[in-house]
Amino acid sequence: MHGKIFSLLLIIAMAVFGLASPVQADTGLPVAVIESNVYDFGAVYEGADVIHEFVIQNKGDADLEITDVKTG
């Protein structure tokens, strides 16, 4: 289960990274900001659960909606 959570968080982070920008938002627009879109787990044994949380912040003035997620 933890592997699935990590995968979902990673996919979301990858999808949002293209929108991430430290620029000031115009009124009424969401601005997705992610500090780091990559995390290196190093060597991981097969079958081991690994977890990393990617924090996505909305620095804009409107709700941020993630409507489509794709892997890179």
Residue pairs with C-beta under 8 A, 6 or more apart in sequence:
1 49
2 49
2 50
2 51
3 49
3 50
5 51
6 49
6 50
6 51
6 52
9 52
9 53
9 54
10 52
10 54
11 69
11 70
11 71
12 54
12 56
12 66
12 69
13 34
13 37
13 54
13 56
14 37
14 70
14 71
14 72
15 66
15 68
15 69
15 70
16 32
16 34
16 56
16 66
17 34
17 37
19 31
19 32
20 32
20 33
20 34
20 37
21 31
21 32
21 33
22 33
22 59
23 31
24 31
25 31
25 59
25 60
25 61
26 61
27 61
28 61
28 62
29 60
29 61
29 62
30 58
30 60
30 61
30 62
30 63
30 64
30 65
31 58
31 59
31 60
31 64
32 56
32 57
32 58
32 59
32 60
32 64
33 56
33 57
33 58
33 59
34 54
34 55
34 56
34 57
35 55
36 54
37 54
39 52
39 54
41 50
41 52
44 50
56 64
58 64
